[in-house]
């Protein structure tokens, strides 16, 4: 592994695994794709562990990220060198104040609303063909107990996603997602923390990302973050280019996921397997994408 640097170069991309379970083959192939893109563009590669959802994080899952990257032979230039270093210096929990700055700016600009609806209530509204709730019009204060803060998505708003290679993509944001949660629900006396869309955007802005590699399932998130960047005038993020790659599917034809119990990289290592099969799959994907 390369020794971690202190600042990004002119081009920068990242690996952004979430330690909510043991990594699987789909994660590995996506990492290999990002690693190859960094090599071809002479970009610095940052390891950023998206551990904002602290209640789902386990030390074993964080350690698995480092073990998996070493097993795959992937080095990185920026970010934590090991799990201890991550906890001490790089955890997203250390940047909550920065994320809150973005939330506050959106609230002040009138782009957010407080929502007290439960997940069950929102699912019922969707079943009835509604994409938003009455909270949009209630003008609740942000400190309302149990409220999330959601982003108003205007109907018909087209967001352009700049592609690293090929044609840019236009996304009708309100058609691909409901009003996203920007600040999580408060629990007891603990204030709600910023949600994924804000944390990911703030990290990419502050880390100087210029290339982002994601699965095509995250195209709506890319559009959402681009839209937020426009609202906040974050010109650096508006210059980012994206690679949205096809998903790696399991033998059943379904998307691999931690929650679905897909075969993990950890299980492959315990069984004494090497990463050669994953390399072959990654080479095929790289040929199609890059």
N, C-alpha and C positions, 0 to 999 in steps of 0.2 A: 504494500500500500504506500502511496505517496505520502510524504509528510504534510500535514495540514498547513495551508497557507493562511495568511491573515486578511487577504482581500481578493475579490474576484478579478478576473482579467476582462478584456473587452467583450468577450462572449462568455455567458455563464448559463449552465443548466443544472438540474438537480434531481436527486432521488428523494422521494418523499413518502416512505412507507409509514403505515399506521400500525402501532403495536397493539392491535386488538385481538390478535391470534397469531398462530405460527404461519409464516409465509408459505405460499404455494407456487406451483410451476408458473402460473400466470404472472405473479410478481417477478419471478426470476427473469422471465423472458422480456418483460418490460424494462427491468434494470439493465439487461444486456443491450437492449435497443438504445436506451439513454446513454449508456457508456460508449457505445459505438458512435452515436451522434456527437458526443463531446469530443471524441478522438478525431472525427472527420472535420470538425469545425474549429479545432484547437481551442475548445471552450474549457473553462474550469468546471469541475463537477463537484457539487456540494451534496453532502448527505444531510438531509433535514428530516428528523423524525417527527411526524405529526401526532403528538401525544396530548393534544388539547383535551380529548375525552378521557380525563384521568381515571374515571371510574371503571373504564374498560381496560386500562393498561396494566400489564403484569410485568415484573422484572424479567421473567423468562421470555416474554415476547420481545422485549427490547434487546436482550442478549441474542435472541435468534436472528435479529436483523444483522448484527455484526458477524455472527457465525456464518450466515448465509452468504453475505457479500464476500467474505474470505474464501468460502468454499467455491464460489463462482469465479474467483480470481478478479473481482472488481475492486479497483482502488479509487479513492476520491481525494480531492485536493483541499476541500474546505469542510468544516463541521467536526463533530466529535470523533475522537479516536477510539473510544470504547464506551461501554454503558455507563461507567462511573463519570467519565468526562461529559457525557450527554446530560446526565442528571444535574451535574454541578454547574454547567455553563450554557447548555443549549436547549434545554427543555422549553417547550412553548409556555409552560406555566410561569416561566420567568419573564414573559413578554406580555402579560395580561394588560398592563397599563398602556402599552402601545396599541394593542387591539382596541382597547376602550376609547382611545383617541379617535379612531375611525368611526366607531359607533356614535360617539358624541357629535361628531361633525355631520353625520347623516341625520341624526335626530334634529339638530339645530337647523339643518337645511329643509326640514319638513318631509324627508323621504321615508321616514319610518312611522309605524303605528304600533301601539301596545295591543297585544292579543291575549285574551284569557281562555280561548277555546282549547279543549283537550284534543288529543290525537283522534279519539273516537268521534268527537263532534265534527272534526274536519273531514274524517273519512265519510261520515254520513252526508255531509254537504257535497262531497265529490260524487257520491252515489246518486245524488239528486241533480247532478250536472252543474253544480256551482263550484267556482274556482277560488272564491274568497268568502270571508265571513263578514258579519255585521260589525265586527270590531274595527274595520277600516273606517267606518263613519262615526265611531263612538267618541273619539278624541280622548281616550284614556291617558292619564299621566304615565310616564315610563316606570315610576316606582310602584305602580299598581301591584299588589301582592299576587304572585303566581303568574305574572304576565311575561310573555316573550315579546321581543321587538321584531317586527317583520318589515320587510322592504316592499313598498308599493311598486308593483310592476305594471307599467302602462300598457294597455292593449295596443297591439300592432307595432310595438317597438322592435325594430330590426337591429341586431347587433352583429357587426362584422368580426369574424375570427380570422386574423392573419395567419395563413399557413406558411410554414417554413419552406415547403416545396409544393408546387401545384397551385390550385385555385383557392382563394379565400372562401370561407363559408359564411353565409348569412343565416342567422338564427332568430326566429320570432320568439323572443324570450318568454312572454306570457303563455305561449303555447307549449313550451317544453318543461315549465315548472310552475308550481304555485308560488305565491309570495314567500320568499325564503326567510327562515329565521336568521336574524343578524345578531341578536343577543338571546342567550338561552333563558329559560324560565328560572326565576329565583327559587331557592329551596330553603324554607325556614328563614333564618336571618341572613343566610349567605346570598349575596347579590348574584344575579345571573352573569355568566361570563360570555364573552364574544363567541360566535359560532364559527364553523369551518370556513365559510365563504370569506369572512373578514380576516381570520388568522392566515389563511393561505395567501390572500392578496397582500396583506401587510408584509409577510415574510418574503414574498417574491419581490416586492418593491424595495424593501430594505436590503435584501441580499443581491440586488442587481441582476436578477434573472433576465436573460434575453431569449432563451429557448426553453419551452416547457413541453415535456413528453407526457402524454396522458392517454388512457384508454378512451375509446370513442364514447363510452358510457358517461364520461365526464365532460362531454361537449356542452351540456347545459350549464355546468359550473363555470366553464371557461367564459361562456357568454355572460353569466351573472357577474363574474368578477370584472370582466371588461366594462360592463355597464356601471358598476360601482366605481371603477376607476375613472370613468367619464364624469360621473357626478362629483367626484372629489378632485378632479383635475390632476390625476396621477399620470402625468405624461410618460414617465418611465415605463409603466406597465402597458400603456397603449402601444408601445413599440415592440413588445414581446411577440415572438412568433411561436406557433404551436404545431406540434405533431400529435394528432389524435389517431392512435393505432387501433386496429381491429383487436377484439378480445380473444384471449386464448380460452378455448372451450374444453370441457371434460369429455370423456368417452360417451356420456349421455347427451352431448350436444348443448349442455347448459354452461353458463359462465362459472368459472372457478371462483370460489369464495371461501373465506375462513369460516363463516357462519354455517356453510353447507358441509363442513367437514371434509373438504377436498384434501387429497393426499398432500402432505406438507413436505417442505424441503428438509425439515428436521427428520422426518421419517425416512427420507431417502438417505440422509447421512448416517442415521443409526443402522440402516440396512447395508451400509458399506457401498452404496451406489455413488458414482461420480456424476458430474453435471453434463456429461457428453451429450445425452439425449436432449437436454435443454439447449445446449449450444446449437444443435442441428435445427431445432425449432426456431431459435432466435435468428439464425442465419437466413432462414426462409422468410421470416417476417421483415428483417432488415432489407432484404432484396426488394420486397414489395413496397416498403415505406420510404426508404432512403434512396 
